[in-house]
Amino acid sequence: MRSTERDDAPDSVVGRVMAILSAFRPTDGDLSLAELARRCGLPKPTVHRLVRQLGTYGAVEISPRGVRLGMNLFEIGQLAARPRTLREAATPHLADLQEATGETVHLAVADGEDVVYVQKLESRRAPAVGSRVGGRMPAYCTAVGKVLLAHAPAEQIEALLSRPLRRRTPRTTVAPGLLTRELQRIRDTGIAEEHEESTVGIACVASPVLDDGGAAVAAVSITARVGVRTDRLAPAVRTAALGISRSLRHTVVAVPARDGAGATR
């Protein structure tokens, strides 16, 4: 479960630890034990015991004001091979893309039915968006997500479309037939667009980063104000994605493919 407020308590030590660490939100500072216990659905004594143990390993920091995530988690996160390899390959291409367009650019990967942003170069002139490095969004309503969905296994797409999709804005596409046709167009053109589907006031255009076998391992996007001519931005995004694809093929560390549940194959 990705929510920071759990409906059911995990029944293993690892699950409880992950529930505690996942309970923190981007805007949180110190959290009280009572608030952590509420978000995790765990007894306060259990949270207290596990937090003390996590503190000895630097995973959390404990102060009189409460508990916060520790620097050791940041250090460990930087060792994750897939985002690190992608970022190293993508950084010069993303920088060129931002300089050429003056807009905010993103690099994202798939994680189940969500996308996770692994890089973001923000433009001062572009509209403020709530994305962040390490943040996630549903794939079906974002340009990067739709690119990755278009290249996902058919069974993953079918599973997603078999359930009701939440309308995040008045313009979010939630009809299975419409989304199916849009994904087919994306497969044909290599370009996905979003016009106020995830956030009111923004438009995005994205293209896939492909491995040697043609699998989409990531997606690159430009985010701009709604009303921008996304068709004029699409060639620049496509060029950046192709450049990252070429750079990845020359890296030492391979980028693993992931199945619909987010497991490495």
C-alpha positions as CSV (number, residue, x, y, z in Angstrom):
1,M,0.0,0.0,0.0
2,R,1.4,3.4,-1.0
3,S,-0.9,5.6,1.2
4,T,0.6,7.2,4.3
5,E,-2.5,6.3,6.2
6,R,-3.0,2.6,6.3
7,D,-6.3,0.7,6.6
8,D,-4.7,-2.5,7.8
9,A,-1.6,-3.0,9.9
10,P,1.3,-5.1,8.5
11,D,1.8,-8.5,10.1
12,S,5.6,-8.8,9.8
13,V,8.5,-6.9,11.3
14,V,9.7,-5.8,7.8
15,G,6.2,-4.7,6.9
16,R,6.0,-2.7,10.1
17,V,9.3,-1.0,9.6
18,M,8.4,-0.2,6.0
19,A,5.0,1.2,7.2
20,I,6.8,3.5,9.6
21,L,9.3,4.8,7.0
22,S,6.6,5.2,4.3
23,A,4.4,7.2,6.7
24,F,6.5,10.3,6.2
25,R,5.2,12.8,3.6
26,P,7.4,15.3,1.6
27,T,6.3,18.3,3.7
28,D,6.7,16.5,7.1
29,G,9.3,17.6,9.6
30,D,9.3,15.9,13.0
31,L,6.4,13.5,13.6
32,S,5.2,12.5,17.1
33,L,5.0,8.8,17.9
34,A,1.2,9.2,18.3
35,E,1.0,10.5,14.7
36,L,3.2,7.8,13.3
37,A,1.2,5.1,15.1
38,R,-2.0,6.7,13.7
39,R,-0.7,6.7,10.1
40,C,0.7,3.2,10.3
41,G,-2.3,1.6,12.1
42,L,0.2,0.1,14.7
43,P,0.2,0.2,18.5
44,K,2.2,3.1,19.9
45,P,4.5,0.8,22.0
46,T,5.3,-1.1,18.8
47,V,6.1,2.1,16.9
48,H,8.2,3.3,19.9
49,R,10.3,0.1,20.0
50,L,10.9,0.0,16.2
51,V,11.7,3.7,16.0
52,R,14.4,3.3,18.7
53,Q,15.9,0.4,16.7
54,L,15.8,2.3,13.5
55,G,17.5,5.2,15.2
56,T,20.5,3.1,16.1
57,Y,21.0,2.5,12.4
58,G,20.5,6.1,11.3
59,A,17.3,5.3,9.4
60,V,15.5,7.9,11.6
61,E,16.6,10.7,13.8
62,I,14.9,11.2,17.2
63,S,14.7,14.5,19.0
64,P,12.6,16.0,21.7
65,R,10.3,17.4,18.9
66,G,9.7,13.9,17.4
67,V,11.0,11.6,14.7
68,R,12.3,12.4,11.2
69,L,13.9,10.3,8.5
70,G,17.6,9.9,8.8
71,M,20.5,10.7,6.5
72,N,21.4,7.0,6.2
73,L,18.2,6.5,4.2
74,F,19.3,9.2,1.8
75,E,22.8,7.6,1.4
76,I,21.2,4.1,0.8
77,G,18.8,5.6,-1.7
78,Q,21.6,7.0,-3.8
79,L,22.9,3.4,-4.3
80,A,19.8,2.3,-6.2
81,A,21.3,1.2,-9.5
82,R,18.4,1.9,-11.9
83,P,17.7,5.6,-11.0
84,R,21.4,6.3,-10.7
85,T,22.3,4.8,-14.0
86,L,19.4,6.6,-15.7
87,R,20.3,9.9,-14.2
88,E,23.9,9.6,-15.2
89,A,23.0,8.9,-18.8
90,A,20.2,11.4,-18.9
91,T,21.6,14.5,-17.2
92,P,23.3,16.1,-20.2
93,H,20.4,15.4,-22.4
94,L,17.9,16.8,-19.9
95,A,20.0,19.9,-19.4
96,D,20.1,20.5,-23.2
97,L,16.4,20.0,-23.4
98,Q,15.7,22.5,-20.7
99,E,18.0,25.1,-22.2
100,A,16.5,24.7,-25.6
101,T,12.9,25.0,-24.5
102,G,13.1,27.0,-21.2
103,E,10.5,24.6,-19.7
104,T,10.6,22.1,-16.8
105,V,11.8,18.6,-17.8
106,H,11.2,15.3,-16.0
107,L,12.7,11.8,-16.2
108,A,10.4,9.1,-14.8
109,V,10.3,5.3,-14.5
110,A,7.4,2.9,-14.1
111,D,6.6,1.3,-10.7
112,G,3.6,-0.9,-11.1
113,E,0.7,1.3,-12.2
114,D,2.5,4.5,-11.0
115,V,5.4,6.5,-12.3
116,V,8.3,7.6,-10.0
117,Y,10.2,10.8,-10.9
118,V,14.0,10.2,-10.8
119,Q,15.1,13.6,-12.1
120,K,13.5,17.0,-12.5
121,L,15.0,20.2,-13.9
122,E,12.7,23.1,-13.0
123,S,12.3,26.2,-15.0
124,R,11.6,29.5,-13.3
125,R,9.3,30.6,-16.1
126,A,7.3,27.4,-16.1
127,P,4.3,26.8,-13.9
128,A,4.8,25.3,-10.5
129,V,4.0,21.6,-10.4
130,G,3.8,19.3,-7.5
131,S,6.2,16.7,-8.8
132,R,9.5,16.0,-7.0
133,V,12.4,13.6,-7.3
134,G,11.2,10.4,-5.6
135,G,7.6,11.3,-5.9
136,R,5.0,9.3,-7.7
137,M,1.8,9.8,-9.7
138,P,-0.7,7.5,-11.3
139,A,0.5,6.6,-14.8
140,Y,-2.9,6.9,-16.6
141,C,-3.1,10.7,-16.1
142,T,0.5,11.9,-16.9
143,A,2.3,12.1,-20.2
144,V,5.3,10.2,-18.9
145,G,3.0,7.6,-17.4
146,K,1.0,7.1,-20.6
147,V,4.2,6.6,-22.6
148,L,5.2,3.9,-20.2
149,L,1.8,2.3,-20.1
150,A,1.7,2.2,-23.9
151,H,4.8,0.0,-23.8
152,A,3.6,-2.1,-20.8
153,P,2.5,-5.7,-21.1
154,A,-1.1,-6.1,-22.3
155,E,-2.2,-7.9,-19.1
156,Q,-1.0,-4.9,-17.0
157,I,-3.0,-2.5,-19.2
158,E,-6.1,-4.8,-19.0
159,A,-5.8,-5.0,-15.2
160,L,-5.7,-1.2,-14.9
161,L,-8.6,-0.6,-17.2
162,S,-10.7,-3.2,-15.5
163,R,-11.0,-1.0,-12.4
164,P,-12.6,2.5,-12.1
165,L,-10.0,5.2,-12.6
166,R,-10.2,8.3,-10.3
167,R,-10.8,11.6,-12.1
168,R,-8.0,13.9,-10.8
169,T,-9.3,16.9,-12.8
170,P,-12.3,17.6,-15.0
171,R,-10.1,16.6,-18.0
172,T,-8.7,13.3,-16.8
173,T,-9.4,10.5,-19.3
174,V,-11.0,7.7,-17.4
175,A,-13.0,5.9,-20.1
176,P,-11.3,2.6,-20.9
177,G,-12.1,2.8,-24.6
178,L,-10.7,6.3,-25.0
179,L,-7.6,5.5,-23.0
180,T,-7.0,2.3,-25.0
181,R,-7.1,4.3,-28.3
182,E,-4.8,6.9,-26.9
183,L,-2.2,4.3,-25.8
184,Q,-2.3,2.8,-29.3
185,R,-1.6,6.3,-30.8
186,I,1.3,6.7,-28.4
187,R,2.7,3.3,-29.5
188,D,2.4,4.5,-33.2
189,T,3.9,8.0,-32.7
190,G,6.3,7.6,-29.7
191,I,4.7,10.8,-28.2
192,A,2.3,11.2,-25.4
193,E,0.5,14.4,-24.4
194,E,-1.3,15.6,-21.3
195,H,-3.6,18.7,-21.1
196,E,-4.7,19.4,-17.6
197,E,-5.3,15.7,-16.8
198,S,-3.2,15.4,-13.7
199,T,-3.0,19.1,-12.7
200,V,-5.1,22.1,-13.7
201,G,-3.1,24.7,-15.7
202,I,-0.3,22.5,-17.1
203,A,0.3,20.6,-20.3
204,C,3.0,18.0,-20.9
205,V,4.5,16.1,-23.8
206,A,6.6,12.9,-23.3
207,S,8.6,10.3,-25.2
208,P,10.0,6.9,-24.2
209,V,13.6,5.9,-23.4
210,L,14.1,2.5,-25.0
211,D,16.5,-0.3,-24.4
212,D,18.1,-2.5,-27.1
213,G,15.0,-4.7,-27.2
214,G,12.6,-1.8,-27.6
215,A,11.3,-1.9,-24.1
216,A,10.5,1.5,-22.4
217,V,12.8,1.8,-19.4
218,A,11.9,5.4,-18.7
219,A,10.2,8.5,-20.1
220,V,11.2,12.1,-20.7
221,S,8.8,15.0,-20.6
222,I,8.4,18.7,-20.9
223,T,5.9,20.5,-18.6
224,A,4.6,23.9,-19.6
225,R,1.6,26.1,-19.1
226,V,-1.7,24.9,-20.6
227,G,-2.2,26.3,-24.1
228,V,1.4,25.7,-25.2
229,R,1.8,24.1,-28.6
230,T,2.9,20.7,-27.5
231,D,3.3,19.6,-31.1
232,R,6.2,22.1,-31.4
233,L,7.8,20.8,-28.2
234,A,7.5,17.1,-29.2
235,P,10.5,16.9,-31.6
236,A,12.8,18.2,-28.9
237,V,11.5,15.7,-26.3
238,R,11.8,12.9,-28.9
239,T,15.4,13.9,-29.6
240,A,16.3,13.9,-25.9
241,A,14.7,10.5,-25.4
242,L,16.6,9.0,-28.3
243,G,19.9,10.5,-27.0
244,I,19.3,9.0,-23.5
245,S,18.5,5.7,-25.1
246,R,21.8,5.7,-27.0
247,S,23.7,6.8,-23.8
248,L,22.2,4.0,-21.8
249,R,23.4,1.4,-24.3
250,H,27.0,2.4,-23.5
251,T,26.7,2.3,-19.8
252,V,28.3,-0.5,-17.7
253,V,25.4,-1.0,-15.4
254,A,22.3,-2.5,-17.2
255,V,18.9,-1.1,-16.5
256,P,16.7,-4.0,-15.5
257,A,13.2,-4.5,-16.9
258,R,10.3,-4.6,-14.5
259,D,7.1,-6.5,-14.6
260,G,3.6,-5.1,-13.9
261,A,4.1,-5.6,-10.1
262,G,7.3,-3.7,-10.1
263,A,9.5,-6.8,-9.8
264,T,12.8,-6.9,-11.6
265,R,13.1,-9.6,-14.3
